[in-house]
Amino acid sequence: MFGYPDAEGRAQRPHFINVELTVAAGATERTQPAVNVGSRDFVWTHIGIRASQPFKIRIRDTGANVVFQNEGFHTETIVGTNNYRPFALPVPWRFTRNTAIEVEAENLGSSADTIYITFIGYLD
C-alpha cells in the first residue's frame, strides 16, 4: 500500500482537481456547476495557476460555506509572473467528501483568456 492509511484503512494518494474558465476581457465567470471533490475527502495543500492575462480569483468551499479571502486576489501575487510554480498553502484545507469547489475569475486584461487552476493535494 502506498501513502499513509486513512481512518478506513485506504491509502492516501496524490490528487489533482483542475478548473478551466474562459473569461472575456473585463468580465467575471464562475464554475457552473461547482467542481465536486468526489467520494473521499480532498486535502488541499498547493495551488497552481496559469493564464496569459492578469486575473483576480475567489475560491469557495460550498460544503463548509467558506470563502478563502475577503475579496478576489490577483493570481500573480500567489504564483508570480513567469515561473508559475505551485504555491504551498500556509495551512492545508480539507474539503469533505461530496462537497464542491467554486471558483470565480475576473479577467483584468484587455482580451479574452482561459485561466487554468489546479488544486493539488491528496485524497484521505
C-alpha positions in Angstrom: 0.0 0.0 0.0 1.4 3.4 -1.0 0.9 6.5 1.1 -0.4 6.7 4.7 -3.7 4.8 5.5 -6.7 7.0 6.2 -9.3 6.2 9.0 -10.8 3.5 6.9 -7.5 1.8 6.0 -7.4 3.2 2.5 -4.1 4.7 1.2 -3.8 8.4 0.9 -2.7 9.3 -2.6 -1.9 12.5 -4.5 -4.8 14.1 -6.3 -5.3 17.0 -8.6 -8.5 18.9 -9.3 -8.4 21.0 -12.4 -10.6 24.1 -13.2 -10.6 25.8 -16.5 -12.5 29.0 -17.2 -12.6 31.1 -20.4 -13.4 34.7 -19.5 -14.0 37.7 -21.8 -11.9 40.9 -21.1 -13.2 42.8 -18.2 -15.8 40.0 -17.4 -16.2 37.6 -14.5 -17.1 33.9 -14.8 -17.9 31.2 -12.1 -17.6 27.5 -12.3 -21.0 26.2 -13.2 -21.6 23.8 -11.7 -19.0 23.9 -8.9 -16.4 21.1 -9.1 -17.3 18.1 -6.9 -14.4 16.7 -4.9 -15.7 13.2 -5.0 -16.4 10.4 -2.6 -13.3 10.9 -0.4 -12.1 13.9 1.5 -9.7 16.1 -0.5 -6.9 17.7 1.5 -5.8 20.8 -0.5 -2.1 21.7 0.0 -1.0 23.6 -3.1 -2.5 25.7 -5.9 -1.1 26.2 -9.4 -2.5 28.9 -11.7 -1.7 29.7 -15.4 -3.2 32.5 -17.6 -1.9 34.9 -20.2 -3.9 37.9 -18.9 -4.0 39.1 -15.3 -6.8 37.7 -13.2 -8.4 38.0 -9.8 -10.0 34.9 -8.4 -12.2 33.9 -5.4 -12.3 30.4 -4.1 -15.2 28.9 -2.0 -15.8 25.6 -0.3 -19.5 25.1 -0.9 -19.9 22.4 1.7 -18.5 24.4 4.6 -19.7 27.7 3.0 -16.2 29.1 3.4 -14.8 31.8 1.1 -11.0 31.9 1.4 -10.5 35.6 1.1 -12.3 38.9 1.7 -12.1 39.8 -2.0 -10.6 38.4 -5.1 -6.8 38.1 -5.1 -4.5 38.8 -8.0 -3.1 35.5 -9.2 0.4 36.9 -9.7 0.6 37.6 -6.0 0.4 33.9 -5.4 2.3 32.2 -8.3 4.4 35.0 -9.7 4.6 36.3 -13.2 6.8 33.9 -15.2 7.7 30.8 -13.2 4.1 29.6 -12.4 5.3 27.3 -9.6 2.6 25.9 -7.4 2.0 27.8 -4.2 2.0 25.9 -0.9 -0.9 26.9 1.3 0.1 28.2 4.8 -2.3 25.6 6.2 -3.8 22.7 4.3 -7.6 22.7 3.9 -9.9 19.7 4.0 -12.8 19.6 1.5 -15.1 16.9 2.9 -16.4 14.3 0.5 -19.2 15.1 -1.9 -18.7 18.9 -1.4 -17.6 21.2 -4.2 -15.0 23.9 -5.0 -16.4 27.0 -6.6 -14.1 29.4 -8.4 -14.9 32.9 -9.6 -12.4 34.5 -12.0 -12.3 38.1 -13.1 -10.3 38.9 -16.2 -8.4 42.1 -15.7 -6.8 42.0 -19.1 -7.6 43.6 -22.5 -8.6 40.3 -24.3 -10.4 37.1 -23.6 -8.3 34.4 -21.9 -8.5 31.0 -20.3 -7.3 30.6 -16.7 -6.2 27.2 -15.6 -6.3 26.4 -11.9 -5.0 23.2 -10.3 -5.9 22.3 -6.8 -3.1 20.0 -5.6 -3.4 17.7 -2.6 -4.4 14.2 -1.6 -7.4 12.1 -1.0 -7.9 11.0 2.5 
